[in-house]
Amino acid sequence: MDETTVRFLGTGDPLGTGGRLQTSIHVDTGSTRLLVDCGASALSEMNRYGLDRNEIGTILLTHLHGDHFCGIPFFVLDAQFASERTEPLTIVGPPGTESRVTDAMEVMFPGLSEVDQAFEIEFIEIEPGTATNVDGIEVQPYPADHPSGDPSYALRVEVDDATITYSGDTAWVDDLVDAAAGADLFVCEAYAFDADIPYHMSYTTFREHEPDIDADRTILTHMSTTMFDRLDEVDHECATDGMTVNI
């Protein structure tokens, strides 16, 4: 089994707290490269680390808040005018993904969604209860508790013998137990240390439910001030921007 490298391109909240960048995770199995979420700063980080954007065939979205998907217009602009992409790009997300992404492209760069591009963009909208295979990537969505105008998900991603689960943004939901079962890596939001923030998870809530999580490794992400201020009290692995892990 080849190693899969997971790079955290952004691990912060939408406000840039602590100087952290917006959510995006780059997954490289050696034969397949994909993004899980694509916050507005994702392209800058890919350039920083010399990651070839044209090798990314699929972008998976947990939900449709700007800090998780608004890097896509920049990604498409770069693909059209700088990277000269010719291979198809598949964008996978909850119902509403195609219209929200297209609208964002038009708001940010009017006419971009109607450009006669040299590559095809395919949108696939997924729903809980059904696993979808996209070019060898099997993605299974689980309902999350995080209103975003359209459904929000935790995603279980299986690709080239690696299984990665990402909670997305969510308050605790029992579906996370199934989503993370047997995963090589569980990436979980820990937005606050112990504050009760609606539709987000705190570190203390995560710890309460951690005994039910059966994953080989868990890394916390999407943190805000109350987590950064108390990291010395956190006895779990926390992601940082640019951090890489091999599974």
N, C-alpha and C positions, 0 to 999 in steps of 0.2 A: 504494500500500500504506500503510495507516494504521500509526502507531507502536504498538507494544505496550509497556506499562510493567510492569516487574517490580519489586516491592517486597519486600525481605527483612524479614519481620516478626520473625524470630528466627534467629540464626546461631550459637548456642552449643551446648554439649554438655548432657546431661541434668542436670548438677550445677550449672548456673548459673555456670560458671567465667568469671571476668572480668566478671561482671554481665550476661553475654549471656543473651538469652531463648531459649526452645526453638524448634525448627525449624518454620518455616512460611513459604511463599512465596506472595505474592498476585500474580496475573497478570491484567492488564486490557488487552484488545485494543481497547477502545472499544465493542464489541458483546457481548463475552463476558468474564465475570469468574469466576475460579476460584481455589482454593487447592491448592497442592501441599504436602501434609502439614499437620498442624494440631496443633502442640504445645500444652501446657496454657496458655501465655501468649498464644496467637494472638488471642483475643477482645479482650484488653486493648490489644494493638497496633492492631487494627482500629479500636477506639474512639479511640485516641490520634491516629490519622491521619484520622479522619472517614470511614472506608471503610464503605459501606453493606453490611451483612451480608446483607440480603435480595436484593442483586444477585448474590450468589455462588450459582450454581446447582449447582456440582460441587466436591467435595473429592476429590482424588486422594491416595492413600496409598502411600508406598514400602514401608513395613513396619509391624509392629504392636508397636513399643516405645512406651512411654507418652509420651516426649518428641516423638513424631511423630504420635500420634493422640489423645491424651487431652484435647485441646481440644474435641473433638466434643461431649461431654456439655454443656459450657458453651455451645457454639454452639447446640445444640438447645434448651437451657433458655432462652437469650436469645430464640431464634426464637419459642418458644411464649408467653413471658410478657412480653417487653419489645418486641421488634421486630415482633411480631404478623405473622409470616410467613404467607403464603398460597400462595406458589409452591413447587413440589416441590424437594426437595433430593436430589441423587444422590451417593452415597458409593462411590467406586471403589477397590478395593484387592485384595490377594492373597486366595487362599482362606483362610477363617477370619475375614474382615473383619466380616461381619454379626454373628457370635456374639461376637467380642471387643469390638466397639463397643457392642453391646447389653448385654453383661455390665458394661462400664465404666459405662454409664449407670445401671445398677441399683446398682452398688457406690457410686457417687458421689451419686446422687439416686434412692433407691428409688421405684419406680413410674413414673419418667420414660419408660421405654421403652414403657409401656402406656397413657400418656395419649392421649386421643382428640384428636390434634393437628389444627390447621387446615390443615396441609400434609402432603404425602406424603413419606416417606423411602424412597428406593429404593437397595438395595445391589446393586452389580455387582462380581463377583469375577472377576479376569482372570488369565491364565496366559501365560507366554512363548510366542512363536511365533505369536501371534494379536494383531492390532491391533483395538482396540475403539473404535467411534465412539459418543460420548455427547454428544448435543445439539451436534454440530459439532466436538467435541473428539476428536481421534484420539489414543489413548494406546497405546503399545507397551511392554510390560514386558520387561526383560532380567534374567536371574538375577544376584543379588548374593551375596556371600560374607559373610553376617551373620546368624547364627542368632537368630530372634526368636519361636520357637514356631510360626510359620507361615512360608511363603516370604517372602523379602525381595527387593526389586527395585530396579533403576535404571529410571527412566521416561523415555521419549521422548514428548514432548507436541507435537502439531501442531495449531494453532488459528489461523484467520484469517491464513494465510500466515506465521505465526511458528512456529519450531521451537525448543523448549527441552528440553534433556536435563538430568536431575538424577540424580547417581550414587546418591543415598540414602546410607545407611551401608554401607560395604563395604570389604573388602580389595581389592587390585587384581584385576580379572577382565578377560580379553580382550574380553568382550562389551561393555565400555564403549567400545571403538573403534567398533563398529557403532552403538551407541546414540547416540554423539555425532557421527557422520559427517554433515557438512553442516549441523549445527545452527547457528542464529543465536547461541545461548547454551548453554554447557555449565557447569552448576553442579556442582562436585566437592568432595567431602569432603576435608579435610586435617586430620585429627584431631590428629596429632602432627607434630613437625618431622622427627625422624629415628628416633624410637623405634618398635620393632616391637610394636605393640599388636594383639593378635589381632582379626581381623574388622573392622579399621579401616584406613584409608589414611594414610600419612605423606606429608608434603610431598616428601621425597626420593624416595619411590616414585612419586608423581605426576610429578616431574620426569624420572624414568627413562623413563616411558612417554609423556610429553607429545608427542614427535615423531610418535607414531602417532595423535594426536587431531586430527581435521580439523573444528574448529568455529571460527566467526568470532570468538568471544570466550569466554574461560574465567574464571570467578570461583570462588575457593575459599571454603569455608564449613565449619561444624560443627567449630570449632577448640577445642582445650583448652589447658592451661597451657603446654605445651612449644612450641606455636605462638605464643601471645601473648608469651612471653618472648623470642622470636627473630624477631619480625616485621620487624626491621630487616635481617634476612638474607634475607627473602622478596622476590623480584623479580617476583611475580605479583599480580594484583588479588585482594584479599580482601574479602569481604562484611562489612558492619557492620549492626547492627540499625537498621531504618528506611531503609537505603540503597535508592535507586531507580535503575534503569537502563532506558534505552529501546532497543528493538531494531526 
